[in-house]
Amino acid sequence: MQRRTFLKTAGIAGGLMAVSPLLGLANANRDNDFPMMDLHVHTTNEFTIDDIVNIAKKTNIQFGIMDHPGFAIKTDADLKNYIDKLRPYPVYIGLQPMSPGWSKSFSPELLSQVDYVLMDPQTIPKGNGYNETLQIWEFDTYVDNADTFMEHYMAHTMDVLNCNDPLTIFGWPLFLPVCIARDYYTLWTKERMQQIISAAKKRNIAIEINDMSHTPHEEFIHMAKAQGLKFTFGSDTRDHKAGRLDYCKYIAKKCNLKREDFYIPQRIIRKG
């Protein structure tokens, strides 16, 4: 199954179990004091950069485009082509690598032309008792023992956060596979959350508030904010749902996040 597409049919996923019913969500867009940016959007053959720019004009949302090094982008030539294609458009240019060590394939000069890098910990080597590599966004992810899984998951998360590669944003924080999502509040202990926050703070890594998974939850955001971490909004969409950000706006308002609590890429975008 293609990455993320399981959520089109899944009724629950990770953080969908992490929040109460979103009462008052329809009013979440009023009186916002935070930047309306969706820094996690992908293009496809059917959903092009022109489609994204049109949505931006209608909604006044600033978009950041992502692609995966190691897949569509394997060489310096691929990376340069990716940057050159997006540069004429009023969007930020991001990368979403899948595992640590990815940056060895690219020159530092080209990487410096990317606005930001987002990585999540969702591909977990030897993530269960059968030594399987788990891709935990998949609906049929198999977890034989939740405690053992969390040990592997936390170790991989630390590898992501402590890697030597460029990393700006930690994506899909606290997401859990569907099969153990009901135990969200038990498995995400304060100690585990603090370990993630401390590692992110050490490298000044921002935390994504992910609209697709509805993660992270209020407690984690308050903990991260109290320790000076910045946040971003991300829909991780590949279609015209880009920029909706309903959960992001709701939880940001509930946690009283302000403009100064958000990471904003340095490059100035001049809109046409």
C-alpha positions in Angstrom: 0.0 0.0 0.0 1.3 3.4 -0.9 2.6 5.5 2.0 -0.3 7.2 3.8 -3.1 6.0 1.6 -4.4 3.6 4.3 -5.9 6.7 6.0 -8.4 7.0 3.3 -10.2 4.0 4.7 -9.0 3.7 8.2 -11.4 4.9 10.9 -8.6 5.4 13.5 -4.9 5.9 13.3 -2.5 6.7 16.1 -3.4 10.1 17.3 -7.0 9.9 16.2 -7.3 8.1 19.5 -5.4 10.8 21.3 -7.9 13.7 21.3 -11.4 14.3 22.5 -14.2 15.1 20.0 -13.2 18.4 18.4 -16.0 20.5 19.8 -16.0 24.0 18.4 -13.7 23.0 15.5 -15.7 25.1 13.0 -14.6 28.2 15.0 -10.9 27.2 15.2 -10.0 29.6 12.3 -11.2 32.7 14.0 -8.9 35.2 15.7 -5.8 33.1 15.0 -2.5 34.6 16.1 -0.3 32.0 14.4 1.1 31.8 10.8 -1.1 29.9 8.4 1.4 27.6 6.8 1.1 24.0 5.6 4.8 22.9 5.3 4.0 19.2 4.5 2.4 18.8 1.1 3.3 16.5 -1.8 2.7 16.8 -5.5 1.7 14.0 -7.8 1.0 13.6 -11.5 -2.7 14.4 -10.7 -2.0 17.1 -8.0 0.5 19.5 -9.4 2.4 22.6 -8.1 -0.1 24.7 -10.0 -3.0 23.2 -8.1 -1.2 24.0 -4.8 -0.5 27.6 -5.9 -4.2 28.0 -6.8 -5.3 26.7 -3.3 -2.8 29.1 -1.7 -4.4 32.1 -3.6 -7.9 31.1 -2.5 -7.0 30.4 1.2 -4.0 32.7 1.8 -2.1 29.7 3.2 1.6 29.4 2.6 2.7 26.0 1.4 5.9 24.0 1.7 6.4 21.2 -0.8 8.1 17.9 0.2 9.6 15.0 -1.6 11.5 11.9 -0.5 15.3 11.6 -1.0 16.2 8.0 -1.9 13.1 7.5 -4.0 12.4 10.2 -6.6 15.5 12.1 -5.6 18.6 9.9 -5.6 21.4 12.0 -6.9 22.7 15.6 -6.9 21.2 16.0 -10.4 17.8 14.9 -9.1 18.0 17.3 -6.2 19.0 20.2 -8.4 16.2 19.4 -10.8 13.7 19.3 -7.9 14.9 22.7 -6.5 15.0 24.3 -10.0 11.4 23.2 -10.8 10.0 24.6 -7.6 12.0 27.8 -7.2 9.9 29.9 -9.6 6.8 29.2 -7.5 5.8 31.0 -4.2 6.4 27.9 -2.1 9.0 26.7 0.4 11.1 23.7 -0.7 11.4 20.8 1.7 12.8 17.3 1.9 11.3 14.4 3.7 13.9 11.6 4.1 12.9 8.2 5.4 15.9 7.1 7.4 19.1 8.5 9.0 22.2 8.6 6.8 20.3 9.9 3.8 22.3 13.1 3.3 25.5 11.3 2.4 24.1 11.0 -1.2 24.0 14.8 -1.7 26.4 17.7 -1.7 26.3 20.1 1.2 26.0 23.0 -1.3 22.8 21.7 -2.8 21.3 20.7 0.5 21.9 24.3 1.7 19.4 25.4 -1.0 16.6 23.5 0.6 14.4 25.5 3.0 14.0 22.8 5.6 14.1 19.0 6.2 11.4 17.0 7.9 11.9 13.5 9.0 9.5 11.1 10.9 10.3 7.8 12.6 7.7 5.7 11.0 9.9 3.1 9.3 11.2 1.0 12.2 13.9 -1.6 11.5 13.2 -4.8 13.5 10.2 -3.2 15.0 8.6 -6.4 16.3 9.5 -9.9 17.6 9.7 -11.2 14.1 12.5 -8.7 13.2 10.3 -7.1 10.5 10.8 -3.6 9.3 7.6 -1.9 10.2 6.1 0.9 8.2 3.7 2.0 10.9 1.4 4.1 8.7 0.2 0.8 7.1 -3.1 -0.3 8.4 -2.0 -3.9 8.9 1.1 -3.1 10.9 1.7 -6.1 13.2 2.7 -5.4 16.8 3.1 -8.6 18.9 4.1 -6.9 22.1 3.4 -3.2 22.7 6.1 -2.7 25.3 8.7 -4.2 23.1 7.5 -2.2 20.2 7.8 1.0 22.1 11.4 0.2 23.1 12.3 -0.2 19.4 10.2 2.8 18.4 11.8 5.1 20.9 15.3 3.8 20.0 14.6 4.6 16.3 13.1 7.9 17.2 16.3 8.9 19.0 18.3 7.7 16.0 16.3 10.1 13.9 16.5 13.0 16.3 20.2 12.5 17.0 21.4 11.7 13.5 24.2 13.7 11.8 21.9 14.6 8.9 20.3 18.0 8.5 16.9 18.0 10.4 14.6 21.0 10.9 11.2 19.4 11.7 10.3 16.2 13.6 7.2 14.9 11.7 4.3 12.8 12.8 5.2 13.0 16.5 3.7 10.3 18.8 1.9 8.5 16.0 1.0 4.9 16.8 0.0 2.0 14.6 -3.8 1.4 14.4 -3.5 -2.0 16.3 -2.3 -0.3 19.5 -3.7 3.2 19.1 -6.3 2.6 21.8 -3.4 2.5 24.3 -2.1 5.9 23.3 -2.2 7.5 26.8 -0.7 4.5 28.5 2.1 4.0 26.0 3.1 7.7 25.7 4.3 8.2 29.2 5.7 11.5 30.4 9.2 10.0 30.4 9.0 9.0 26.8 7.6 12.3 25.8 10.3 14.2 27.7 13.0 12.1 26.0 11.7 13.2 22.6 11.4 16.8 23.7 14.9 16.9 25.2 16.5 15.4 22.0 14.6 17.9 19.8 15.6 20.8 22.1 19.2 19.8 21.9 19.3 20.4 18.2 16.6 23.1 18.0 14.3 20.9 16.0 10.7 22.0 15.5 7.7 19.7 16.2 5.1 19.1 13.5 1.5 19.3 14.4 0.1 16.8 11.9 -3.4 17.3 10.7 -3.8 13.8 9.1 -2.9 11.9 12.3 -4.2 14.4 14.8 -0.9 14.3 16.7 0.6 15.4 19.0 -1.9 15.9 21.8 -2.4 18.8 24.1 -0.2 17.5 27.0 2.8 17.0 24.7 2.4 20.4 23.1 2.3 22.1 26.5 5.4 20.3 27.6 7.3 21.2 24.4 6.2 24.8 24.5 7.3 25.2 28.1 10.7 24.1 27.0 11.0 26.5 24.2 10.4 24.2 21.2 8.8 25.6 18.0 6.0 24.1 16.0 4.8 23.7 12.4 1.5 22.7 10.7 1.5 19.8 8.2 -1.3 18.1 6.4 0.9 15.5 4.6 -1.6 15.6 1.7 -1.4 14.7 -2.0 -4.7 16.2 -3.1 -7.0 19.1 -2.8 -7.3 18.6 1.0 -4.0 20.4 1.3 -4.2 23.3 3.7 -7.3 22.4 5.5 -5.5 22.1 8.9 -8.6 21.8 11.1 -6.9 19.8 13.8 -3.8 22.0 13.7 -5.8 25.2 14.2 -8.0 23.7 16.9 -5.1 22.3 19.0 -2.9 25.4 18.5 -5.7 27.6 19.7 -6.5 25.3 22.6 -2.8 25.4 23.7 -2.7 29.2 23.2 0.1 29.0 20.6 1.2 32.3 19.2 3.2 33.4 16.2 6.4 33.3 18.2 5.8 29.6 19.0 6.2 28.6 15.3 9.1 27.8 13.1 9.1 29.9 9.9 11.7 29.2 7.1 14.1 32.0 6.6 13.8 32.5 2.8 11.4 35.3 2.0 8.7 34.2 -0.4 7.4 36.9 -2.8 3.9 36.1 -3.9 3.0 36.9 -7.4 
